[in-house]
């Protein structure tokens, strides 16, 4: 099946999140999600909708064993403790010793293995990235306020269709209106890249690959807009920065 | 893939994770809203902005490999998330196993959390609930498959049967009513026929399949499928009208 019908995709996404999409269809849809960002977005939106219903579910207390098991699987040996529990530093020191030893041994073993057979784990391109020779080809923008304080990091893989906007400095949410990110090409009108978050990081789908959209863009600005769908950037520029090609 | 496309750059925290968590014992984002966790669940239905932002900060900390932040996330959310698992699997080992798997997954994929997806804010709780629900649904379906196969092994199925027969109260329908009331969409949702709402509630809160909902309601399978589909569409419309999740 080609999964081009938006109605069908919407129905599958809702059934997937609800749980009524089962068996082979569920597995197929999971694979489709991995390949298709638009499908993943639909699923995320349904998770947001149905997640609201879960908030009326009564809370239950699991056995303390559950946290112990989670901690054992997630925490490096030596720092295990009950959440917010107090442990004496002496008690902490002993397992920490094992932890350091274990960690060191693990690092040595992994490094040796890595150095011996790096191609076993990654492609030569990834290897170059890992060794610090290069970063993946991306468009990157660092936006600052008028004082030069870093506020937003915008990134998109060169041939990708998603853009991530990460808040890297505190942003006071505007009392009214919203913050909108604009791409400003050297020749041509600025176009909107969507609203920006005031905390955390946001991912959005671009109408085309960033290569097509951003190859001629040198500057990025964020303006405060009262209009829900502004067509050109307003007067109030809040943050600005350059858009750079990372290759 | 989603997380890969979103982060783009190498240097994920797999390596840093251990050493960071090792030396830091307190999460740098103390939950200023700890008291919130003690409130009855319905009064937390609409999470305050500060609450959401603090949980976001904790997830960001966990994504950096800070285990103390992760412990805070557990402390704040585990009774509610366990409630979600218990609704589907019943109180017992299976629900605890799911909770454990879910938190290990949360720890591993914290860097993949996005506070906004394609213009839609995604509450941290929504993201956490989706992880737990997916794992609970998988476990529930696996249990159903086991039951279908001929003979139980070492009395395992009897135990499961006891777990799920411990009828969870309140009913799925009551939970749906509570949730829609708290979301101020009860009027909108009540425009649906009772059977539509009932089938949606059973699928969502009990994790039942179409066939199971049909059996429980004594209704034809085809009707149940249509009712659930209409129920989901209605829910989408009601939430959009209320401005909770865009359509």
Boltz contact constraints between the chains, C-beta under 6 A:
constraints:
  - contact:
      token1: [A, 14]
      token2: [B, 232]
      max_distance: 6.0
  - contact:
      token1: [A, 18]
      token2: [B, 203]
      max_distance: 6.0
  - contact:
      token1: [A, 18]
      token2: [B, 204]
      max_distance: 6.0
  - contact:
      token1: [A, 19]
      token2: [B, 137]
      max_distance: 6.0
  - contact:
      token1: [A, 19]
      token2: [B, 207]
      max_distance: 6.0
  - contact:
      token1: [A, 20]
      token2: [B, 203]
      max_distance: 6.0
  - contact:
      token1: [A, 20]
      token2: [B, 210]
      max_distance: 6.0
  - contact:
      token1: [A, 22]
      token2: [B, 209]
      max_distance: 6.0
  - contact:
      token1: [A, 34]
      token2: [B, 1]
      max_distance: 6.0
  - contact:
      token1: [A, 40]
      token2: [B, 2]
      max_distance: 6.0
  - contact:
      token1: [A, 41]
      token2: [B, 117]
      max_distance: 6.0
  - contact:
      token1: [A, 41]
      token2: [B, 118]
      max_distance: 6.0
  - contact:
      token1: [A, 44]
      token2: [B, 117]
      max_distance: 6.0
  - contact:
      token1: [A, 45]
      token2: [B, 120]
      max_distance: 6.0
  - contact:
      token1: [A, 47]
      token2: [B, 126]
      max_distance: 6.0
  - contact:
      token1: [A, 47]
      token2: [B, 130]
      max_distance: 6.0
  - contact:
      token1: [A, 48]
      token2: [B, 122]
      max_distance: 6.0
  - contact:
      token1: [A, 48]
      token2: [B, 126]
      max_distance: 6.0
  - contact:
      token1: [A, 48]
      token2: [B, 245]
      max_distance: 6.0
  - contact:
      token1: [A, 49]
      token2: [B, 239]
      max_distance: 6.0
  - contact:
      token1: [A, 49]
      token2: [B, 245]
      max_distance: 6.0
  - contact:
      token1: [A, 51]
      token2: [B, 126]
      max_distance: 6.0
  - contact:
      token1: [A, 51]
      token2: [B, 129]
      max_distance: 6.0
  - contact:
      token1: [A, 52]
      token2: [B, 183]
      max_distance: 6.0
  - contact:
      token1: [A, 53]
      token2: [B, 179]
      max_distance: 6.0
  - contact:
      token1: [A, 53]
      token2: [B, 204]
      max_distance: 6.0
  - contact:
      token1: [A, 54]
      token2: [B, 84]
      max_distance: 6.0
  - contact:
      token1: [A, 54]
      token2: [B, 129]
      max_distance: 6.0
  - contact:
      token1: [A, 55]
      token2: [B, 45]
      max_distance: 6.0
  - contact:
      token1: [A, 56]
      token2: [B, 175]
      max_distance: 6.0
  - contact:
      token1: [A, 56]
      token2: [B, 178]
      max_distance: 6.0
  - contact:
      token1: [A, 56]
      token2: [B, 179]
      max_distance: 6.0
  - contact:
      token1: [A, 57]
      token2: [B, 83]
      max_distance: 6.0
  - contact:
      token1: [A, 57]
      token2: [B, 84]
      max_distance: 6.0
  - contact:
      token1: [A, 57]
      token2: [B, 87]
      max_distance: 6.0
  - contact:
      token1: [A, 58]
      token2: [B, 83]
      max_distance: 6.0
  - contact:
      token1: [A, 59]
      token2: [B, 41]
      max_distance: 6.0
  - contact:
      token1: [A, 59]
      token2: [B, 79]
      max_distance: 6.0
  - contact:
      token1: [A, 59]
      token2: [B, 80]
      max_distance: 6.0
  - contact:
      token1: [A, 59]
      token2: [B, 83]
      max_distance: 6.0
  - contact:
      token1: [A, 60]
      token2: [B, 82]
      max_distance: 6.0
  - contact:
      token1: [A, 60]
      token2: [B, 83]
      max_distance: 6.0
  - contact:
      token1: [A, 60]
      token2: [B, 86]
      max_distance: 6.0
  - contact:
      token1: [A, 61]
      token2: [B, 79]
      max_distance: 6.0
  - contact:
      token1: [A, 62]
      token2: [B, 82]
      max_distance: 6.0
  - contact:
      token1: [A, 62]
      token2: [B, 96]
      max_distance: 6.0
  - contact:
      token1: [A, 62]
      token2: [B, 99]
      max_distance: 6.0
  - contact:
      token1: [A, 66]
      token2: [B, 96]
      max_distance: 6.0
  - contact:
      token1: [A, 66]
      token2: [B, 99]
      max_distance: 6.0
  - contact:
      token1: [A, 66]
      token2: [B, 100]
      max_distance: 6.0
  - contact:
      token1: [A, 69]
      token2: [B, 100]
      max_distance: 6.0
  - contact:
      token1: [A, 70]
      token2: [B, 100]
      max_distance: 6.0
  - contact:
      token1: [A, 70]
      token2: [B, 103]
      max_distance: 6.0
  - contact:
      token1: [A, 73]
      token2: [B, 104]
      max_distance: 6.0
  - contact:
      token1: [A, 74]
      token2: [B, 107]
      max_distance: 6.0
  - contact:
      token1: [A, 75]
      token2: [B, 67]
      max_distance: 6.0
  - contact:
      token1: [A, 76]
      token2: [B, 18]
      max_distance: 6.0
  - contact:
      token1: [A, 76]
      token2: [B, 22]
      max_distance: 6.0
  - contact:
      token1: [A, 79]
      token2: [B, 22]
      max_distance: 6.0
  - contact:
      token1: [A, 83]
      token2: [B, 71]
      max_distance: 6.0
  - contact:
      token1: [A, 83]
      token2: [B, 74]
      max_distance: 6.0
  - contact:
      token1: [A, 83]
      token2: [B, 75]
      max_distance: 6.0
  - contact:
      token1: [A, 103]
      token2: [B, 18]
      max_distance: 6.0
  - contact:
      token1: [A, 129]
      token2: [B, 10]
      max_distance: 6.0
  - contact:
      token1: [A, 138]
      token2: [B, 8]
      max_distance: 6.0
  - contact:
      token1: [A, 155]
      token2: [B, 8]
      max_distance: 6.0
  - contact:
      token1: [A, 157]
      token2: [B, 8]
      max_distance: 6.0
  - contact:
      token1: [A, 160]
      token2: [B, 5]
      max_distance: 6.0
  - contact:
      token1: [A, 162]
      token2: [B, 5]
      max_distance: 6.0
  - contact:
      token1: [A, 164]
      token2: [B, 6]
      max_distance: 6.0
  - contact:
      token1: [A, 197]
      token2: [B, 115]
      max_distance: 6.0
  - contact:
      token1: [A, 197]
      token2: [B, 116]
      max_distance: 6.0
  - contact:
      token1: [A, 199]
      token2: [B, 53]
      max_distance: 6.0
  - contact:
      token1: [A, 199]
      token2: [B, 56]
      max_distance: 6.0
  - contact:
      token1: [A, 200]
      token2: [B, 56]
      max_distance: 6.0
  - contact:
      token1: [A, 200]
      token2: [B, 115]
      max_distance: 6.0
  - contact:
      token1: [A, 201]
      token2: [B, 114]
      max_distance: 6.0
  - contact:
      token1: [A, 202]
      token2: [B, 114]
      max_distance: 6.0
  - contact:
      token1: [A, 202]
      token2: [B, 116]
      max_distance: 6.0
  - contact:
      token1: [A, 203]
      token2: [B, 6]
      max_distance: 6.0
  - contact:
      token1: [A, 203]
      token2: [B, 114]
      max_distance: 6.0
  - contact:
      token1: [A, 203]
      token2: [B, 117]
      max_distance: 6.0
  - contact:
      token1: [A, 204]
      token2: [B, 118]
      max_distance: 6.0
  - contact:
      token1: [A, 205]
      token2: [B, 118]
      max_distance: 6.0
